[in-house]
Amino acid sequence: MINEVKNEINFDNYEINYPSIFIPKININTTKKHVSDVFNNLQLGEIKNVNFIKNKDTMRCCVHFVRWFDTPNAVKARKILISDKDIKVLYDGLLFWKGYANRSVKNATPYNSNKSKNNNNNVEINDK
């Protein structure tokens, strides 16, 4: 349940673009535009870019943000990701991508060195 997620997370301790969302499996025919459209409709944050990592028959995807929004869905999703849990990003009806916090070394530093403040569609929270 959502109440199992760390409610004491203080976003002031994180960069406004942290975390990026890592999707470990996405259909090989999926386009960057489709991913961008889905995330723009969810209003989670201002998208910086979408990267694909191609495997043999599938792809992995990373969605990087300029900043996360302060909407209820964005706050809920961000807390879950920072708590090392996954989210389900619903698209095309009942289809979904599982999203995780991107832990790549290349990813933005999670902690905010300046301590600056982080200035509705469907996100299904899966915090098993």
C-alpha positions in Angstrom: 0.0 0.0 0.0 1.0 3.6 -0.5 1.3 4.2 3.3 4.3 1.8 3.3 6.3 4.3 1.2 8.5 6.6 3.1 6.3 9.6 3.7 9.2 11.5 5.3 11.0 12.0 2.0 12.1 15.6 1.7 12.4 16.6 -1.9 14.6 19.5 -0.9 17.4 16.9 -0.5 17.2 15.8 -4.1 17.9 17.5 -7.4 14.7 18.6 -9.1 15.3 16.2 -12.0 15.9 13.1 -9.9 15.2 10.4 -10.5 15.0 9.6 -14.2 12.7 6.7 -14.9 14.2 3.4 -16.2 11.9 1.0 -18.1 13.7 -2.3 -18.5 11.5 -3.7 -21.2 9.7 -1.9 -23.9 8.5 -3.1 -27.3 11.1 -2.7 -30.1 8.5 -0.8 -32.2 7.9 1.9 -29.6 8.9 5.4 -30.6 10.4 8.2 -28.5 7.4 10.3 -29.5 5.0 7.6 -28.1 6.9 7.5 -24.8 7.1 11.3 -24.6 3.4 11.6 -25.3 2.5 9.0 -22.6 4.7 10.8 -20.0 3.5 14.3 -21.1 -0.1 13.1 -20.6 0.8 11.9 -17.1 2.1 15.3 -16.1 4.9 13.8 -14.0 7.5 16.3 -15.1 9.1 18.3 -17.9 10.9 15.8 -20.1 14.5 16.5 -21.1 14.9 13.5 -23.3 14.0 9.8 -23.9 16.8 7.3 -24.5 16.5 3.8 -25.8 19.0 1.0 -25.3 18.4 -1.7 -27.9 18.7 -5.4 -27.2 18.1 -8.2 -29.6 14.2 -8.3 -29.6 13.4 -5.6 -27.0 14.6 -2.3 -25.8 15.2 -0.6 -22.5 14.2 3.0 -22.0 15.2 6.0 -19.8 13.0 9.0 -19.4 15.0 12.0 -18.1 13.4 15.1 -16.7 14.4 18.8 -16.6 12.3 18.8 -13.4 9.6 16.9 -11.7 6.2 18.6 -11.3 4.5 19.1 -8.0 1.2 17.4 -9.0 -0.3 14.6 -6.8 0.6 11.9 -9.3 4.2 13.2 -9.7 4.8 13.5 -5.9 3.4 10.0 -5.4 5.4 8.4 -8.2 8.6 10.2 -7.2 8.3 9.1 -3.6 7.8 5.5 -4.7 10.8 5.6 -7.0 13.1 7.2 -4.5 11.9 4.4 -2.0 13.3 1.8 -4.5 9.9 0.6 -5.5 8.4 0.4 -9.0 5.5 2.2 -10.7 3.2 1.0 -13.5 3.0 3.6 -16.3 -0.4 2.9 -18.0 -0.7 3.5 -21.7 -3.1 2.3 -24.4 -5.8 1.1 -22.0 -4.6 -1.6 -19.7 -1.1 -2.0 -21.0 1.7 -0.7 -18.8 5.5 -0.3 -18.5 7.2 -1.0 -15.2 9.3 2.0 -14.2 12.1 2.1 -11.7 14.4 4.9 -10.5 17.4 5.0 -12.9 20.5 4.1 -10.9 22.9 4.6 -13.7 26.2 6.3 -12.8 25.6 8.6 -15.7 22.3 9.7 -14.2 22.1 13.1 -12.4 23.3 13.2 -8.8 20.3 12.5 -6.6 21.3 14.9 -3.8 20.8 18.6 -4.1 24.0 20.4 -3.2 22.3 23.7 -3.3 19.3 22.6 -1.2 17.0 24.5 -3.6 13.3 23.8 -3.5 11.6 21.8 -6.2 9.9 24.5 -7.6 -3.6 13.5 -14.5 -3.8 10.8 -16.1 -3.1 7.3 -14.8 -0.1 6.3 -12.7 -0.8 3.0 -11.0 1.3 2.6 -7.9 2.7 -0.8 -7.3 4.6 -0.8 -4.1 4.9 -4.6 -3.4 
